[in-house]
Amino acid sequence: MYFRRAAINAAISMYRSYVGKLKARQEGPIKSGKPSPPKRLHMSMLYYKGMYKDFDEKSILLKLYTGKTWAWVKHRYTGRPFPENAELMSPTIVIKKKKVMLHIPVKEIVEDSRTAKERVQQNEKFVAVALTGSDSLAVCTTIEADGRATAPYFIKGGKELAHRRKLLLGYIKRGIAGNDSPRLMTQPVGNAVLSVPQEHRPNKKYYDKITRITDHYAHAVSRKIVDYALKQGAKLIVLPELKESFNQAKKSYLGKTPYDFIGRRIVRYVQYKAWQQGLVAMTSKPYYASTRCYHCDAPIAKHNTEYQNPSPNFYGGKNFICKEGHRGSTALNSARNLGKGFYERFYAGAA
């Protein structure tokens, strides 16, 4: 009965998700075709109360079927410690190849549950974040209640991430090259492999490693962003809105592909980490954030070194200069502009 209930609930949730996406497409301003159905209909087994007991931080008793009868079997497990003052919910058994994992959702109480609108009306200071593809993966600044941008904070790690990716891509290239012709690539390499189904992807284990490394850095950066907001006493985090599709993001002048840029993951991870700490993370459209000077609103020219001729079309420039003589970090300027635009649209308008 318990297992049947878990399967029925999973099927109902899939159906409701599909119907919701279908209605959104039919009722939206731009009507499109039907959404794609779920790729995996197999759901992991959820254990309701009565199917497990003696649940602590090191072991659990699970009710299992041996083929002839039901039996209580004790299993030991290892993993991260549970958060303090968190209520443990029903666990889920997740099987991936030879690994059997116990996923345990927890329920935590958030003391500050005010909405973003309520925080804006109470004139709370907030943190604006710019995401880049350079060594500084994220640049933060605090926007005070009077609109001043203070306390810049650079979160580095982009060069280290690019180096680790490059090593793994080197393993992939050497692994799929022909033995007789070591320089001849007989299969897709690098980002071209993304068009190949995952189960047929050459050297899949290395691409899985790249995904795990990227997730690791995205989690680390998102945690530092939330910790910075807590240290500054901010109650709101504003992130750039990144809605481009994969095809739209493949722009030659950026020199980056969706496979390289981890900004979307950082935004997604910041949102739930912030809510756990009583903060609200939201996105805002970065109007002219990377093309205008924060101080005088004049167009900027970008460059990397002082010996390089600044140009407004140099999209990879780490430094900027405007016609009024203001200069500094392009990423920090983008973060300040994002915060300035959000402040003028919501804070100044509310006042």
N, C-alpha and C positions, 0 to 999 in steps of 0.2 A: 504493500500500500504506500509506504514512504517513497520508494523508488519510483513508483508510478506517478505519484504526486509531483516529484521533482521533474520528471520528463514532461508532464502536462504543463507545468508552469513555464518550463523552458520553451516549449512550443508556442504557448500563448504570448510570451514576450517577443519571440521572433515575428509572429504574425502582427502584433500591434506595432512593432517597429517598422515593418514593411508598409503597413497601411498608413502610418503617420508620414513616412517619407513620400508615399504616393500622393496623399492629399496635399502636402506642402508643394509638390511639383505642379499639381493641377490647379491649385488656387494661387500660386505665386504670380508675380508680374511677367516672368518669362516661363512659359509652359514648355516642359521638355518631356522626354519619354519616361518609361517606367524605370524605377530603380532596380538595380541588380539584386537578385535574390541572395539569401545567405549562402556563402561558399561551403560552410561546414554545418551540417545538421546534427553532428554528434556533439552532445553536451557533456561536460564533466559531471560526476555524480555528487549531488548535494546531500549531506547527512543532516536530517532533522533531529530534534531532540527525541530521545528514545532509541536512536541508532548509535549513539556514542555516550560514553560516561568516563569518569575519572580523568577529566581533561585538565592537564596542568602544563607547565612550561617545558617539560621534557618528554612526556609520553601521553598517549591517549588510548582508550579502549574502544575499538570499532566492532560493530556487529557485521560479520561476514558470512557468506554462504559457502560452505565447503563442497557443495555438489550433492550432499545428502541431507545436511541439516545446518541450522544457523548456529554460529559460535561467536563468543566474545574473544577477540584477539588483541593483545597489547602491542602497540607499535611505539618505538622511540623515534624521536625526530630532533633535528637541530635547525637553527635559523635565528633570525633577529629577535631580540626581546620585544615583548608586547609593550605598547605605550602605557604609561601610568594612568590609572583611573579610567581605563578603557574597558568597555563591555565586549566580551568575545561572543561572536555570532556563530551560526552553524558552519562547520568547516566543509570544504569541498575537496574531493580527491581528483587530482589532475594527473593524467598519465601522458608523458611525452617520451616516446621510444622506450628506453630502458629505465627512465627515471619516473618515480612515483612521488608526487609532491602533495603536500597538505596546504591548501590555501585557506587562511583564516581571516575573514573580515572582522573588523573591529568597529565599535560605535563609540565616538568621542563626543563630549559635550563642548560646544563652542560658546564661550561666554559672551563675546561681542557678535551678535547676529544682525547688526544693522545693515541695511542695504547700502549700495554705493550712493544712491540719491540722498539718503539720510546723512551720510558722512559728508557729502558735498555741502548740504544745507547747514551743517554744524561747523563748516569751515576748517575741516581737518587737513593738515598738511599731507602731501602724498609724494610718492617716489615715481619718477619717470625713467624708463629703461629703453636704451637703444641697443639693438642686436646687430652684430657685424659678422663678417666672414674672415676677419683678420685675427691677430694674436689676442686682442681683447674681444672675447666672445660676447660680452655684455658690458655696457657702460651705464652707471646709475647716477642720478642726481636727485636731491631732495628739493621739492618746491614748497616753500613756506606758505603760511596763510596769507601773506601779503604779496605773493607772486614771485619772490626772489628765488633764484636757483642757487643752492648751496651744496657743500659736501660731495664733490665728485668722487666716484668709486669705479675703478677699472677692474674687471674680472678677466684675468688672462687664462691662457690654456689653448688657444687656437693653433699655435705653432706645434705644440706637443701633440695635439690631436691629429694635425695634418701629417706629422712625421710617422705616427703609429699607423695611420691609414696607408701611407705610402709604402711602408714595410710590408703590410699585408697584401696590397695590390701587386707588389713585386713578387711575392710568393705565388700569387695567382698567375701572373704572366709567365713565370718560369715553369709553372706546373702544367699549363695548357699548350705550351709551345711544342712543336714537333721535335722528336729526338734527332732526326737527321738534319732538320733545318731549325736550329735554336732561335733564330730571329723571325721566323715565320709564325704568325699567330693564326691558328686554324679555327678559333672560336671567338665569340665576342669577348671583349676585355673591358674592364672598368665599368663605367656607367651604362655602356651598351648592353651589359648583361641584365639590367633591370627590365628590359623588354622580354626576357626569356622567363618562362614559368619557373617558380622557385624550385620545384622538384627536379627540373631538368637543368638547373644552373650549374655550370662547371665550377669545381672547387667551392661548393656551397658552404663548407665549414669556414672558409676564410671570410666570405661575405657575411656569415652569421657573426663572426668575431667583430667585423667592422660595425655591424649594427649594435652589438653589445657595448663596444667602446664608445660609440656615439651616444648611446643611452646613458652610459656612465657619466660622460662629461655634461650632458644635458641635465641630469639629476644634480650633479655637483654645482653647476652654475645656478640652477633654479634655487637650490638651498641657500647659496650665498646671497642671492637677491632678496630672499625672504628674511634672512638674518640681518642684512643691511637695513631693511625697512623697519624691523623690530628695534634695532639699535638707534635709529633716527627718531623713533616714536611716531612713525607714519601709520596711518590706518587704511591707506589705499595705494595700490600699485597700478600704474598705467603702462601698458605694453603696446607696441605697434601692432596694428591689425594686418595680418598676413593672410590674404585670401587668394593669392594667385594660385592657379593650378600648376601641376608639374610642367605642362607644356609652356605655359606663360612664363615660368621662372627660368627657362633655358634661354637666357639672353647672352649673346656672345660678349658684350661689353662688360658684363659682370664677372665673367670667367668662373662662374660658379653654377653648379647644378643642384637640384633638390637633394641629390644624394650627399652633397657636401654641406649644405646649409642646415644647421640644426636649430634655427630660430623657432620653427613651429613646435618642435618638441619642448624647447625651453618654455615657451608660452603656455603650453598645455600642462607642464609639470608645475609651473609657478602657481597656476590657478588653484590646484587642489592643496598644494603645500601652504599657500597663504591662508586659505579658509581654515585649515587646521589650527593656525595660530591666531585666528580672530581677525584676519585681514581680508580685504576684498581685492582681487586682481581683475582688471577689465582691460579691454583693448580700445584703442582710439586710432582713427585714420591719421597717418603722419603727413599731413598736408605740407608740402615744401620743407619738410624737416631737414632733408639732406642737401638742399640747394640754396637755402637762405641763411643769412647771418642772424644769430640769436640777438645780438646787441642792436643792430640797425636795420635788420630786415632786408639788406641788400644782397644781390646774388653773390655767391662765393666761388672762388677758384681753388682747386685742390692740388696738392703736391705731396710727395713723400719726404724729400730732403730740401734743405734751403738752397741747394744748387740746381734744383729742378725747376723748370719754368711752369708756374701754376696755370692750370687750365680748368674751365668750367665743365669740360667733357671728360675729365679724368675721374672715372667713377671709383677707382680703387685708392684714391689719395687718402692718406691718414691724417694730413694736416690741411688747413684751409687758410685763406686770406681774402678779405673783401676790400672794396675800393676805399672804405673809410679807415683802413689800417688795422681792423680787428683780425686777430689770428689765434690759432689754437688747434685742438683736436677735432677732427671732423665728427667722430663718434660722439664725443661729449656735446658738441654743438647740436647734433641730431637729438640727443636725449633732452637737452634744454628746450629745443624747439617743440618737441613732442609735449613736454610739460607745459610750455607756454601756451600752445594751442588748446590743450585741455583746460587750462586755467581760464583762458579768455572765453571759451564756449560755455563752461559750466559754472565756475566760481564767480567770475565777473558778471555773468548774466544773472546768476541767482541774487547777487548783491544789488 
